[in-house]
Amino acid sequence: MVFRSVQLLLPVLLGLCAALLPELVAQSQPMVHQGVLLLPWFLLPISWVVSRLYRQPKVSFLILISLLVYSLLQSQRLHPELATHTEASFWLLCLLGPVLILVFSWLPEEMTGEANNWKCYLIIATIGIVALNLLQQFPQQTVYWMQLLLALEPGLPPLVPLLLLTLYLLITGLSLIRRHETSDGVAFMALLSMGFGFCGFHTEYGPEVSFSLFAMMVVVLQVLHSYRLAFFDPLTGLRNRRSLVSTLLDYPKGYHLAMVDIDHFKDFNDTFGHDVGDEVLRAVASVLERVGVGGKVFRLGGEEFVVVFVSRDRSACTGALQTVREMVAHYPFKVRQPLNAASERAATPSQPQRITVTIGLTQHSPRDSSVDAVLARADKALYRGKSRGRNCLMLDDGKPVPWVTIGGEKRLV
């Protein structure tokens, strides 16, 4: 959830800073001016190297396209005498840059992987060569068609390219909100930086600021992405084993630890398939996250989860665990029919499948030499619960949680 919030916040921050900072930079000292001019040439290659180190080829290509666009933009801006048909080439760049960003953000991961890098470079090179040839071989025709298609008029801001750029931003923004992929966030920020760079073409330090901000925020996004991969389970979104160990080291004064295992998960997987098994894991994870008494939920691996309580009150911990155990048992899980199922089978609504969990609870002791010792005790309590029929909570002293009936409802003694 934090990663998604940051991923949505970064483009907003980029937009605000790109709109406000150029004027502040222009009013600053000459030394700051020199630094800002050099900043994109320093930050964009660094962000590209970071993306390669983190093995994010799609992101690296998006950064490379942004670097190429910035280079061409600056060459036209700082050395207009070297560019032929500056106005036409500028608006051609305004169109091709965002189009390339969209193409690479929509390419499947396998197309941008290490084995297919040459294809991606070939796409960039081909589009660049075609655009240059059009400008060099057919300059008048190129200018004519661009003026016709884009409604270019000398001295006026062309509305069609700006509308297209806005459309690109909306498409990529919706994709970012729906999928929350790192590459979607990078593509959205690349389009934003290009938009501010193009619109601020004649603004002092406009392109430099927008592309520098883009490079910095891409690095932040990649660091957050690597942190999420290191400490969170990609399937359920829960914290993983590495996060569990580091969390338990923060509780030297003691804690309660519960190991949770989905009953008959292997049979469920074999019967309905691994895709349905993944849905079960996500469903159980979502229920476990509602545990009370400040419990933190982790995925240990496979069908095993861990819940950690800082509280030393065992009755409170057992009450919270019993609540989520019953919530899992009453969860209305339905197996989704495959799209290619037979018509008569698809017409029959699937019956809800009952999911249950068995829980083993233990408490950290000063005699425990390591985290593994606590996990081993919880695991032993868990398998005692399995041997007693499953769908229960077992304490590490070998006793199930005692229940009495009061007024027709179960209450913890």
N, C-alpha and C positions, 0 to 999 in steps of 0.2 A: 504493500500500500504506500509506504514512504517513497519507494523507487518510482512508482507511478505518479505520485504527486510532484516529485522533483522533476520528472520527465516532462510533465505538463507546465511546470513553473518556469523552466529554463527558457523556452521560446518567448514567454511573456517578458522575462527579464532582459533577454536579448533585444526585443523590440523597444522597450523603454530606454535602455542604455544607448542603443543605436540612434534613437531620436534625440536624446538630450546631450550626450557626451561630445559630439563634434564641435558644438559651439563653445563648450568649456575648454576643450583642447586648444581651439583657436585663440582663446584668451590667455593661455598659459605661457610659460617661459619657452624660449627657442630650443632649449635642451629637450623639453618634453615633445616639441614638434618633431625633432629628429628621431626620438625614440618611437613615437607613434608611426612614423613613416616606415621604420624598419620592422615594427612588431609583426605584421602579417607574414613577412618573409621568414620570420623566425618561428612563429607559432603554428602556421599551417603545416610546414614539414614535420614539426614535432608531433602534432596530432596525428599525422599520417603514420609516422614511425610507431606511435603508441597503438594505433589500430592494427598494425601488422604484428606487433608483439602480442597483442591480445587475440590474434587470429580472427579478426573481423573483416574479411575481405570486402564485403559489401560497403561497410563504413569507409574503408580505405579508398575505394573508388569514388565514393561521394566526396571525400576530402580532396582527392586528386582533381576531380572536375572543378571543384570550387577554387582550387589553386590555379588551374589553367584559366578559368574565367577571370579571376582577380588579376592575373598576369596580363591578359589581353586588355582588360579594362584599364589598367594602369598605363600600359603602353600607348593606348589611344588618348588617355587623359594627360599624360606628361609629355608625350612626343607625338602630337597630332600630325606633324609634318611627315612622319614616317608611315602613316596609315593612308591607304587609298580609300576614297569614298568613306570618310570617317563616319558620317551619319548612318549610312546604310550598314556598314560593318558593325556599328554599335548596336543597332536594333536587331541585327541578325544574331549578335551575341546574346542580346536580351531574350531572344526566343530559344536559341539552341542550348544555352546553359540550363534553364529550368527543365527543358525537355529531356536532356541527358540525366538530370537528377531524378526525374520521374521514372525514366526507363530503368535506371539502376536500382532504384528503391523498390520497383515492382518485380525485378528479376528474381526467380527462385534461388535459394541459397546454393543449390548444387551448381548453378550456372556461374556463380561468382567465386566458387571455391578455388583452392590452390591449383587443381588440375585444369581449370578452365580460365585461368588468369589471362592467357594470351587472347582468348576470344573477347574479353572485356576491353583489353587494350586495343584490339582490332576495331571494335565498335567506335571507341573514342577517336582513333586515328582516321577511320573512314569518314566519319561525320565532319571532322576538322578539315580533311583534305578536300572533300566535296564543297564545303563552304568557301574555302580559300580559292579553289578553282572557279567557282561561280563568280566571285568578286574580281578575279584577275582576268578570266577569259571572256566573261560576259558582264562587264560592270554596268553598262547602261540598262540591259535587260533585268539584271538583279535589282537595281535601284527601282526600276519601273514596277516590277511585280511586288516588291516590298511596299512601295507607296500605295499600290492598288489594294493589296491584301490587308495591310495594317492601317490604312487610312492615315499615312504619314503626311504631315503638312509642315513645311519649314517654319520654325519658330514656335510651334505649338507642341505641348506634350502629347504624344500619340496615345489615344485611349485604348485601342485594341490590344497592344502589348501589355499595358498595365492591367486590363481586364483579364487577359490570359494568365498573367502572373498571379492575380488574385484567385482565379479559378484553380490554378495549380496548388496554391496555398490551402484552399478549402479542401481539395481532394486529399492532399497529404495530411492535413490536420485531422480530417475524419478518420483516415487510416490509422493515425497515431492514437486517437482516442479509442478506437475499436480494438487494436491489436497490442498496443503498448510495446512494440518492438523497438530496440535501440536504433536500428537503421531508419525506422520511421521518424524518430525524434531528430536524428541527424539530417535526414532529408528535409524535414520541415524547417529546421534552423538554417540549412543551406539556402533554401528558397527565400527565407526571411532576409538573410544577409545579402543575397543577390538583389532582392527588392530594394533594400535600403541603399545598396551600392549603386544600382542603376538610377534610382530616383535622386540620389545625392551625388550624381556624376559631377555636377558643377559646384557641389558644396565642399568647402575646405575640410579635409580629413574625414569626410563621410564614408567612402569605401574602406579606408584604412581601419576605422573604428569598427564598422559592421563585420568585416571579415576577421579582425582580431578577436572580437567577441565570439564569433562563431567557433574559431579554433579553440579558444579557452573552454567554452561550454561543451564542446565535443570531448575534450580531455576529461572534464568533470563527469560527463555522462558515461564514458568508458570506464572510469575508475569505479563509479557506482555499479555499473554492469558487472565488473569483475568481482566486486564485493558481494553482490547478490549471488553470483555463481559459486563463490567460495563459502558462503555462510547460509544459503537458503536452498531448499529443495525445489528444483524447477517444476516438478509435477504438481505438488500440492501448495507451494508457496510458503511452507512452514520452514522454520530454522532446521538446519541439518545437524549431523553428529559433531562436526567441528565447532559449530556454534554452541552446542550443548556443553562440550568440555570447557570452553572458555567461560560460559555462563556459570557453571558449577564452581569454578575457581573463584568466582566473585562472592560466593556464599560460604566463607570459612566457618561461620557460627552454626551452620547446620541447615538442613532442608529436608523436605519429603520428596521422594521420587517415585513416580508410578510408571510402570511399563505397560503399554496397551497393545494387545494383539487382536487382529480381526479373526474371528472364528471361521474355520473351513475356507479360508481365502483361496488356497490352492485348488480346491474342488470348484469353487466359484469361477476361478480363472479358466480352468480346464473346460467347464461347461459352456461359459458364455464368451470366452475369448479375453485377450489381454486389454483390448480397448475398454471393455466393460469393467474389467478389473481396475483400470486406471480411474474410471469414474467412481468406483466404490472407494478407492483411496482418497479421492478428492472430497467425496461426500462425508466420509468419516472425519477427515481433517477439518472440514468446515464445522462439524458438530463439536469436535474436541476443542476448537478455539473458543467455544462459548463457556468453557469451564470457569467456575467461580474461584474465590479465595486467591485471586491474583496468580493463578496457574499459568505457566508458560509451556507451550506445546512445541515439540520437536519431532521430526521424522527420523527415526534411527536407521531405517533401511527396510526394504521389502514391505511387509504389512505391519511392521512394528513402529509404535510411536512412544514418546516419552513425555510425561507431564511433570513439571517441577514446581513445587510450592515452597516459597520462602517461609511460610507459616509453620510453626512448630505444633500447632493445634491439630492433632491427628483426627479428631472427630470432625472438624471443619473440612479437612482434606478429603476424608472418606465420604462425607456428605456431598461435596462437589463432584467427586468421581462417580458416585452412584447416580447422580442426576444426569451426567452426560452418558453414562452407560445405558440408562433407560431411554434417553433421547435417541441414541443410536439404534436401540432395539425397536423403537417406534418410528424410525425414519421411513417415509414412504418411497423406497427406492424402486424405480421401474426400469427394466432393461429396455433400451431403445432398439426398435427393430431396424435392421439394416435396410438401406435404400433399395437394394436389389432383392429383397425378400419376396417370396411367392405372394401373389395377390391375396389368397385366402388367409395366409399367415399374417400378412400386414394388416388385414382387416380386423383381426382379432386383437383386442387390447391386451398388452402383456400384463400378467399378474404381478403385483408388488412382491419383491424378494425381501426376505427378512435378513437383516445384517445384525450381528451381535459381536460384542467384544469381550475379552477377558482381561482383567486388570490385576497386576501385582504391585502392591504398595510397600515401600520400605522407607526408613529414615536414615539420613547420614549420621554416622557415629564417629567420634574422635579416633576410634581404633581403625577406621578405614584408611588404608594406605594410599588408595587411589580412587579415581572415579569409576574405574572398571570393577572395583570391589563392590561399590554401591549398586552398579548395574547388574552385577552377578546375583546379588541378593534379591533384587526386584524381579529378575528373570526367573529365579527359583520359585518365588511366590507366584509368579504368573503361571508357571507350568503345574504348580499344585492346583491352581484354579482350573486349568485345562483338564486335569485328571478327575476333578470333581464335577465335570459336566459342562464347563464353559459358561459364558454369559454371566460372570460373577466377578466380585472384587475380593481378592485374597490378600491378607496382610502377611508380612514376612515372618511372623511367628507361627505360621501354618494354620491360622484360624481365619475362617470367613468372617466378614463383617456381620455382627449380630443385628437382627431386626426383630421388632415386635409389632403387633397390629394394634393400632389405636383408632377407634372410630372408623374402621374399614380402610384405613390408610396405613402404609408402612412408615414407621419412624425409626431413625437411628437411635440406639440406646446410648 
